[in-house]
Amino acid sequence: MTEGRASFPIEPWALTEVGLDHASLAVHESVFSLANGHIGMRGSFEEGEPVAVPGTYLNGFYEQRPLPYAEVGYGFPEQGQTVVNVTDGKLIRLLVKDSPLDLNYGEIIDHRRTLDLRGGVLRRATEWRSPGGRTVRITSTRLVSLVRRSVAAIQYQVEVTDDLGDLYVSLQSDLLANETAGQSSVDGDPRAAAALAEPLECELAVGRGRRAVLVHRTKRSRLRVAAGMDHVIEIPDTSTEDLEASGDLARYALAARIPPHGVLTLTKYLAYGWSSRRSAPAVRDQVEGALATAKLAGFQRLLREQRELLDQHWEDADVEIEGDDELQQAVRVGMFHLLQAGLRGERQPIPAKGLTGPGYDGHTFWDTETYVLPVLTYTAPQAVRDALRWRHSILDKARERARVLGMQGAAFPWRTIRGEETSGYWPAGTAAFHINADIADAVVRYFNATLDDDFDRDFGTELLVETARLWASLGHFDTEHGFRIDGVTGPDEYTAVVDNNVYTNLMAQRNLREAAAAARRQPDVAGRLEVSEDEVETWLRAASLMAVPYDTRRGVHMQSDGFTHHEEWDFENTPRSDYPLLLHYPYFDIYRKQVTKQADLVMALHLRGDAFTLEEKIADFAYYEARTTRDSSLSASQQAVVAAETGHLQLAYDYWAEVALTDLQNLHLNSGHGLHIASLAGAWTVAVAGFGGMRDHNGELAFAPRLPPRITRLCFRMVYRGRKLTVTVEPARATYRLVDGDPLDIRHHGRQVTVDHEDVVLDIPAPPDVEPVSQPPGCEPRRRTRSRSTPAVRPSAKDSERLS
């Protein structure tokens, strides 16, 4: 599968493909994906060809596969999990007289597809002349319902646009399991999903009238999936129809005669459901019920519901940017896909690629809690509650994993779909214990932003307690250095299995303190979990004595013990073609040098900014900026946030563009495998936490906004404790206003103010006066000033262990 660099016209509320670019086909399938957190459908054509990866995915639905090791070790996971391309319901094949509509053949007179960010649909219009000389215009509208979790729909129209007499056409509307079209991986690219050959076994196939349902089961994980379709047709002339359903295929066939300039309309309703426990008849009935109600509502009702939900979402969460129309479009596209990834997950994880492709095997990582949930906390908090309830639902598996590792509490998996650890590379997987603190951080942020007492009692406190117990057993008290956490891997996987990673230690420190506060806030829960006062005091003592390595000679924090004493990486003699480094140099060499894959200590400056002075942030950022390769798409957003805070506004702006355009311009050359959901979330984070200066330390909402030179106005909306807040940033002043809710106390550049329904207008102080910083040669921000014909792109891997 070849991945080109996509190009889209700049529009404020849409993303449009004009013409057919075969080189960017896979990327377009990803960016035109529709999802709702439960169902995900890639933007492949209804006719099935041309196609790169046709994927349809259900959140949490996977197949098992063995994890082979050349040498086994205690505690190594034995089974991997890979997302399954389930039954494809997008297929509507068209035969124009005797020619199949395939955009690889015939003549494309006009073609465009548009992702409508307000309507939440994918619209397509194609005028095509067949090899036999007949001309038709195909229009379709595709929807995955954000309101009805199990439902999707497609309205497909065929119009005869020539005057050559009646045209006979045939439509075949399919449900197809074990689809073989397209390739799910790239030869030689270990980032792609593991290929699965025919993972589904048919258990049930039923059809009547225009409705059919297929029920399948995976061969190893034994999960059961049902897919159903039903149809409504509007025909200008005579027609015949037929339905068959057996094995891996259900097909509704329609043959019709269309007069010149006549229009045939087929509306296809789809429903999906899966279960690990329910019987085949039960999941079939569930799907048939969803189909019945969707068909009763009708396609126009589904469209209205979608638009109404999105109108409310944009009212609560939009980001307006003046001065950069391309960035405006990219940020909204990112926010739309972020909402699609998590809104209706309902106690399922949010994968690193969402439901847009098979990349990273469909796994969820720490990306969810550290990148995605902070955005949803302030824009769609119910989705955060559901995602954290999923983490709570796998607590028993995390407790068992901790027991295997000889620890107390819970050790959450580094990568998973259903809760078991599936990382085959332990230095970047098992040793990356910071995921525990990342989950705790998301719990604390959600509770502080919502004051959801029921969640705190039923789920949150237990998550905080069990993650704190892991730190208490993983670390140890040292008379000379306080409380140490040794032998871990922080966010930077180029420095693996280290002692006292600052990010890990500071996030664990917050975890320990918040667990103590939660145990005292919820004494009944603490009693059920047998939390003693001695245990709480141990947590608080460990937090107060947490080791935070600092290099007094260089005046910077060490990313981990001894990091600043390592040999420097020879960036000057590293060719650009050798990035990412992990694909060209042995790990042992990378691990012992001062080179970082992604923001690590810099991330601590953001997420634990309350633990640093501004002077420390300025010095630390400059030091690590010169040693960070950004071989991970997770890096640029964190670097942008801290660059903005430390006065490097133009650099922050350059990183912002890189973050927002990661997938739209395929900057890492792998967007065809699915979108980088964390990077899409990062576009909002840079706007709000970077140039809006929003921080939420210790349950206090604070802002320190500043704009880069090109941006003349930034306005963002967020929800907080039942209130709706609008923040407008201009070069010299910021305006705060409550749209709804009681007055709210915030801080503006350190000054406490109360915001109500009248504008509160405050001056913006000048940024710190700082020296310019530099990046390693070849690792500068991917600026847009370069010609698109020679894009400044280089392949990037997300996490080293994800390459295994």
Summary of the structure (lengths in Angstrom):
residues: 804
radius of gyration: 26.6
end to end distance: 19.7
largest distance: 92.2
contacts: 3002
relative contact order: 0.10
helix: 33%
strand: 25%
